Amino acid sequence: MWEATNLAEKKLNAETHKYIAEEKLHQFGEFIEEYTSTTSLNRIQTIARNDFVSNPIFTDEKATEGVSILHLTHSDNGTLSRILSTLGGMCQEIEYLKQEAEELYPSLLYYEEEVGGVRDSLESLSKIIEPLQRTLTLVKRIRDVIVLTLKQLSAILQKGYYVSNSSSSFPEILYLFADMLICLLKFDALLEDQVLRSHWMAYRRTKNQTQAKSYKDLQLDILSSLKVCEQVLKGPNTKWRLVVANLAISASGLNAISEIRSVLQQLEIFSKFTHFVNTFCDCSVLYWHFSYVMPVYFSKLVASKSNLSKCYPLLSTVTDCATMNGKDILGEASTILREKLCGPLNQIIETNLRLQTHLHLDLPPSEPFQNYFSVNFNKLLPIPLDNVYKSIKNDTEHYMSTTFYNLTTVVLHDWRTYGEMRRLALLQYNLETVDDDLPMQTLDQGLDVLEIMRNINVFVQKYLYNLNTQIFIEETSNNKHLNSINISHVANSIRSHGIGIMNTTVNYTYQFLKIKFRIFSQFLFDEQIKSRLLKDLRHFIDHKNECHQMYPYERADKFNKGIRKLGLSNEGDSYLDLFRKVITQIGNAMGYVRLIRSGGNRCLAQGTCFIPDLTKTESLVSDSDSKSMSEMTSNSAQLLLKDLKSFTENFENTTEYFKLLVQAFIPHFRNPNNMHLKNFFIIVPPLTVNFIEHSLTCKERLFKKDKADSAFTDDGFALGLAYIIQLLDQESQLNSLHWFDSVQRKFNLDKQKVREQTVVSNSEDTKLKQTLTLTERRINTFQREFKLLEYSYSSARLFFQS
């Protein structure tokens, strides 16, 4: 069918193809004009609608039944039954051939698209060898059917069966016959493709029933035909029943059958209504323009801020293209939809939410409608793309949820801002974003119980403890904020890692304290330190009565200043400064243990909030012992009571970690071999003077531009001092010094002297007055700081009292 036998036949074929091509081009032009006018009219009629959905309710009016043609054409007239069954079988065969031809069209139509990137013609052609073989078989079968159809019709015409006006009365056969010829013309046009022909030539080169009827019989045939038509119309409106009905009407030879044929045509149209709609609305012609039209259309749709439901008709063409071509273009369509429509839309909505959230800031003036997109996501139903659905609302919700969560985890102190944006998204756009579910900033600044436990030595050096609020605050940071950790953080962290981490943390703290107490012992074992302590102790004992049983402040201040003569560290700290830091770190470790215990209680309290007071509720106990219960129910109730009792006892009698840590170190501290520790209480006054000077220095730096090494709390020293006094059992000895009374007495005397100088001084000497005022203010500051230290130490002592 590709190679003509002679030149005349080739010329005839060329002219025929030319006429067919011109006719098809003219029909295509009319189709485009009609399609444009139809779509424009539909757009005007549906402009008020806000949503479009492809096939919201699918209906299939095509009826089917398992009845053969022979059964449908059964009649008392045997000749008529045979002719009708033959013609019906021919119609059925022609329909099958048409369906198979329509299945083969796409593989040949899109051959050049499929092999556009393939260089080897043999490889390209090998992909459609099977469709070509099927096409060859189909063409041969069509030729056979054409010959048989012509022979059958010729026999009917020659014998004079069911004819009128010397012409055939079976137009249904002729219509289907014309469809077969159209199929052959389509195959000829498709196989004339130059690329396919060139590849094919390269591929070839590499392969070297009737009898005389009386007038009465004719009347009988008419009645039989009408009876057959009546019989088949009594069943469902199937395709083959209509075919047999039309054949029977044609076999009757009656002229006044136009009304019956009109009714049959209406029934046929109704039975194929879905097929006609799909055929006439097929937009697979946009396949070659798909990747160009969609991006431009979506960009214009977003730029003009139009109704997004207008994109539904265009996206419905994706199904037609995918069905016709057989290629998976859903990925390309999804990418274009995400990049050109959903992406810009998400950015506009995010920008609008940010601007509304930050209205309290001094923002530069901007166009109010520039970043506003009025979208009603409730009316944007999912978009059908072949066998899947794409939802613009779900895509926007996923984008917002991901953005809010990621930005909150990066900048945790902006959690409130993104919470407001999430609320605005719900109220303004009805976007239901996923909650972050961040555990109340458990890892607010990257702090976690597990990480602190592993780096306890770094934690006690870099963080300061507040005894009253039970919070650790970072001492210095290169950022604009300081990290902190409190009871809520620890409770949530324990909930994440389990309650067993508490004992592990205390064990790590115990190992850390062993190292620090070794340094503590080495300092007091130094000969120069021991000699100074013995000298001060002897002086206090000898002059106790003269000092009113109070350790003199001057002696402690002299010790603090004199120890600097022994040497300084690289940072300029004296040995007493380093010793004070060791005691502060020990106190910070104990404060962390206290924080862990409080966090564990908070975690347990949240679990016991729904448990009733078992001491006041006796009904559960009595009910569990009731004989009316089954054995299994009674056992379950007993187990429940046992678990509740254990849970409640653990909550009420939590482990006293302070008592355990005291009992663990008492044998070592009170060992006779460690007699050098017995004079520790005499170094407490110089230590407190050193601590107060350090604390005031840190607090004064808060008001300076350079806030390095600034602090406003450091209760770890008081807690560590109380812990060590308890281990050494030197509380009574420390109290015998009446140190804090001595400090207050000293500062009161100093203030009295300043006031006396103020009274005696010349009223005109302003510089002296300023000096005396500053001196009194300095004395008040020292006195207040010592009072705070005394309160903190007294509070810390309560933790170690039995």
C-alpha positions, 0 to 999 in steps of 0.5 A: 500500500506504500509502493504503487505498481505503475506511474499512473497509479502513483499520480492518481494517489498523489492527486487523491492525497492532495484533495484529501489533505485540503479537505481535512485542512478545511474541516480542521479550520471549521472545527477551530472556529466552531470550538473558539465560538463555543468556548467563548459562549460558555465562558460568558455563561459561566463567568459567575461560577467559582468552581469547575469540576470535571465529571462531578457525577459520572454517568454511562448511558450505554446499555449492554447485554449478553444476547447474540445477533442470531437471537435478535434476528430470529424470525419465522421467516428463515431467509430473512433471519439469515440475511439479517443475521449476516448483515448484523454480523457484518456490521458488528465486524465493521465496528470491531475493525473501526475500534481496532483502527482507532487504537492503532492511530496514536502509535502512528500519529505520534511516531515522530514525537516518540522518536524525536530524540532517537538517532538510530532509525532501526531502533525507532522503527522496532518500537512500532513493529508490532503496531505495523503488523497489527495494521497490516493484518487489519488492512487485509481484514478490512479488504476481505470484509469489503469484498464480502460486504460487496458480494453480499449486497450484490447478491441481495441486489441481483436476487431482488431481495428487500430492494426498492427503486432498484437500489439497496435498502440497507443504508446502515451497511453503506454508512459503516462501509464508508467508515471502513474506507475512511479508516483506510484513507487515514492509514494511508495518510499516516503511513505517508509520513516521510520519517516513517517511510525513510525508516521503513526503507532503511529497515527493508534494505537491512532484510534482503443465500437466495431463491426466486421470491414470489409476491406473497413471499415479499409480503411475508418478508415485510411482516417478518422484518417489522416483527423482528424490529418490534422484538429487538426494540422490546429489550434494552437500548443496546447498540446491536439492537438498534443495528438489527432494528435498522437492518430490519426496517431496511429489509422491509423495503417500505417507503414510509419509515422516515419517522421510525428511522428518526426515532431510531436515530434519536435512540442511537444518539442517546445511547452514544451521548457520552461518546459524542460528548467526549469526541466533540470535546476532545482537546488532544490537539493541544498536545503540541502546544501544552508546554507553551500554553500552560506556563503563560496562562498560569503566569497571566492568571496569577499576575492579574489576580483572577479567579483561579477556578478558570484554570480547570478547563485548561487542566482538563485537557491534560486527560485528553492528551494523556489518553490520546498519546499514551505518554505520561505527561502528568509529571510535566503538568504537575511541575508546571502547575507547581512552579507557575501557579502554586509557587507564586500564589504561595509566595504572595499569600506568605508575603501578605501574612507577613505584612499583616503580622508586622503592621506594628513596625515602621514599614515603608509605604507600599501598595496595599493591593500589590501583595493581596490575593483574594482567594476562597480556597473552599471553592477550589475543589481538587483538580482532576488530572487523568487518574489523580487529583491535585488540590491547590489548597492542600499544596498551599497548606503544606507549603505554609506548614513547612515554612512555619515549622522550619523557620520556627526551628531556626529562629525559636524566639520568633515562634509567636510571630509564626503563630500569628501568621498561622492564625491569620491564614486560618481566619483569612484564607481558611488554610488549616496548617499543621501545628508545630507541636514543638514541646514548649521550647524544650530545646529553646537554645539547643539545651537538653538534659542529655547534652548538659549531662555529657558536658557537665564540666562546661555547663557549670562554668558557662552558666549562672544559677539563680536559687529562687527561680531555679533557672540557669542563665548563660554567662556570656554569649556572642549572640544578642541573647543569652540561653537559659534553662528552667524547670519546664525545659527539664520536665519536657526533656525528661518526658522525651528521654524517660524518667530514668535519665534523672538517676544517670544525671545524678551519677554524672554529677557525682563523678564531676564532684569527685574531681572538683573535691580533689582540687578543693583538697589540694588547695587547702593542703597547700602549706602557705594556705594552711599556715595563713589559716592557722595564723588567722584562727590563732588570732581570732582565738586570742582576741575573741573577747576584744572583737566581741566574739566576731571575726574582724572584717579587716582580717578577712579583707587583709587575707583576700588582698594578701593572697594575691602576692602568691601569684596570679593566673594568666587571666589575672585571677588570684588563688582565692579567686580560683578557689571561689570558682571551684566552690561556685562550680560545685554549687552549680552542679548541686543546683542542676541536681535540684533542677533535675529533681524539680523537673521530674516532679513537674513531669510526674505532676502532669501525669497525676493530674487525673488521678483522684486522691486515693486516701479519700476515694474508697469506692474503687478499693471496695469495688475491686473486692466486690464478689460480683466481679469476675475473676479477671475483672477483679485481678485487673482492678487490683493491678490498677490499684497497685500501679496507682499506689506505686505512682503516687508513692513515687511522686510523694516520696521522690528521691532526696538526691541532696541527701544521697550526695551528702552521704556519699562524700561524708566518709571522705570529708570526715576521715582523720587522714584529711585533717587539713580540711578541718580549718575550712570554716576560717577561710569562709570570711575571705571567700565571701569578701572575694565573692562580693567584690566579684559580684559587684564588678559583674553587676556594674558591667551591666550598665557599661557598653562592653557587657563582657563578664557581666552578671546579675545572679550567681547563687552557685557560690552560696549553695556550694558553700552550704554543701561543703559546710554540711560535708565537714560538719562545721556549721557550729564552728562557722556560726561561732565566727558571727561573720555576717554580724561582724560585716553589718557592724563594720558597715554600720560604723563606717556609715556612722563615720561618714555621717559625722564627717558630713556634719562636721564638714564645711557646707561650702565644700561640694567636692567633699560632700560628693565624696562622702555621698559616694562613699556612703552609697558604696557602703550601702551597696556592699552591705546590701550584697552581703545581706543578699549573700546571707539570705542565699546561704541561709536558704541553701542550708535548709536543703541539707537539714534532716 
